[in-house]
Amino acid sequence: MCTPAEPERLWDRFATDLSDDYLRRAHLDPEITHGQGAAEYAKRAALADINDILIGIGSSLAAFTTLPQQFNDVVKPYDDMEENENDLADLEHLARDNFLLLDTDQRRAFDTVMNAVQGQGWQRLLFVNGPGGTGKSLLYNTLIADIQGRRRKHVVVTASFEVAALIVHGSRTARSTFKVPIPILRDSSCSIKLGQDIAAKIREADAIFWGEDPMQD
């Protein structure tokens, strides 16, 4: 991993570019700033994104003491968890196409998960295991596309590491999704507040997918 000699100079140079999307969102919806100025909110949100990426590769912004550390209170919009009708139609087609690619074992796992999502049977906590290359990502993406696209249900998708998050549709790192603090101490707790959008998303979720769960400490 690259370790910049002067990270504060990089931040000063690119902070405006990195925070530009959040700045536009803040102007469109001032409520997401929760009383912060739009520019300050946008920079904190960008720092939170950088921190999420660093966590995914085993580090965090805490390792770069010359950079601003005030970002844990940022409430970022969860637009990527909302699917419009075009997105849902695309997911429905993806679900149908992917289902044809599943082998016998994958279809058995698919049916087991779908039964749980639809409230059939007693089992709700399911664990899918298998070595690399056995099609777990195909199975996950098919399930997510089917639940969201065909059945119009709510899904939260997360993964323990950034790499795993990249290969599963709609996924974020678990530490980003559940606001897990860094570092984790004995009395640590997730910093999700009752009124936040993500709190509502978790409550409303018909299914939560957590990739690489055994790797989460």
N, C-alpha and C positions, 0 to 999 in steps of 0.2 A: 504494500500500500504506500502511496506517495505521502510523504510528510513535508508539507511546505515550510520553508524556513521563516517566512513572514506572513502567517495566515491573516493577520489584521490588515495588511496591505491588499491582499486579495479581496477581503471582504469590503474594504473601503472602495475598491475599484469596481466591484461587480454587484454591490448590494442593491443598487437601484434596478439593475436588470433582473436580478433574481427575485425581487419583490414586486415587479411590475404587475403580474397577474393579480396578486392579492390587493394591490392598490386599486385596480379597476373594480374588483369585487367590493371593496370597501366604499367606493364612491357610489356604486349601484345599490348597496345595501348597508348603510351606516350602522345598523344594529349589530352586525357581526363584530364590530370593533369593541363593543362593550365599554364605551367611554374613552377609549384610547384615540389619539389622532390617527387619521387614515394612514399617513406615512409611517408612523411608529408601529401601528398594527401590522402593516405589510412587511416591514423588516423583521418583526418578531416571528411572523408566520413563515418567512423564508428561512430564518434560523432554525425554526422547529423542523422544517423539511430537511435541512442539512443534517440536523441531529438524528432524524429518523434514518437517513441513509448511512450515517456513520455507525449507528447502532447495528444496522444490518451487516456490517463488516467487522463487528467486534470492538467498536470504539464509541465515542460520543463527543459532543462539543466541550464537555468538561475537561477533555484532554488538551484543549487549546485555550489556555487561560487568558490569552490576550484578546479573545473574541467576546462579544456581549453574551451574557448567560441568561438574560431575562426573556425567556420565551415559553416557559412551562404553563403560563396562564392563558396562552393563545387558544382561542376556539376557532378552529379552521372550518370553513364550510365543507359539508360532506356531499358536494354535488355529484361526485362519482358514484355514490350509492343510490342516486335517483336515476331511474331509467325512463326516457321518454318512449313514446309508442314506437318510433322507428327503431330504437335500440332493442326494445322488447321483441319486435318482429324479427330482427336480425338474430337475436338469441334463440327464438323459437326455431328458426331455420337451422341454426347451428346445432341445437339439441337433436333435431331429427336426423341431420347428416351424421353427427357424431355417434348417435345410438347405433347406427348400422355398422360402425367400426368396432363396437365392443365385442369381446370374445365371451365365452360362456361364463367364466369366473367374474368378469367385469359386469356382465348383465345381472348375475346373482347379487353382487354387491350393490348395483344400481337399484334393484328391486327392494333390497333390504333397507337402504337409506330412504327411498321414496315412501315405503310403508310407514317408516318412523315419522317422516315429515307430514304425512297425511293422518297421523294419529292412530294408525293400525298397529295393534300389538302393544307390548309394554316397554319395549326397548327404545331408549331415546339417545343414549350415549354410545356412539359407534366408533370403532377404530379400524382404519384401513392400513394394512402393512404390506410391504413387498420391496424387494431389491430394486435398484435403479433400472429403468428400461422395461418395467413390467406394465406400464400404462396407467399409473396412478393419476398423473396429471390429466390424461384423456378422460378418465373416469370423473375426476373432480369437475373439470370444465363442462362435461356433459350434464352432470347433476345440476350444477349452478345454472347453466343455460336452460335446462328443463324447468327447474323450480321457478326461476324468474320469468323466462320467456313464455313457456307453455302454460304454466299454472298461475302466473302473476302473483307469486308469493314473495315475501321479503327475505333477503339473505344477507348475512354479514360474512365476509370472506377475509381471512387473515392468515398470516404465515409467520413462523418464528424468525425467519431471516429474509433479507431483501431479495436474495437470489430466488428463493422459493416463491416469494410474492410476485416476481416478474412473470412466472409461467402459469399462474392461475388467474382466471378472469376476475377482474375487479378487486384483486387482493391488495392489502396493505400489510405492513409488518404488525405483529401482535403488539409490540410496544407502542406503536403509533395508534393503533385502533383502540386499545384499552388504557392508553395513557399511563403505561408502567413507568415509574420514576427511575432515574439513573442518578446515583447508584441505588440498588435495592438493599434496604436494611431490614432488620427484624420487624420493625414497626411500620414498614412502608405500606402504602395502599395506592390503588389506582386513583388518578386525579380527575375522574369523570364526575361532573356535577349534574345534579338531578335535572336541571333545565336545559342541558346541552343537547344539540341535535343527535350526537352519537348515542347519548343515553336513551333517547326515544327509539333510535334505530335498533339498539340491542333489545329493548323491551318488545318491539314489534316484530322481531325476526322470527320467521318460521323455521330457520335453520342457521347454524353457525358452522362454517367450515374453517378448520385450523390446520394448515399445512405444516408439516415437520414439527408436530406438537411434542414428540419425545425430546426434541432438542431444546425446548424452552426451559430455562432454569427458574 
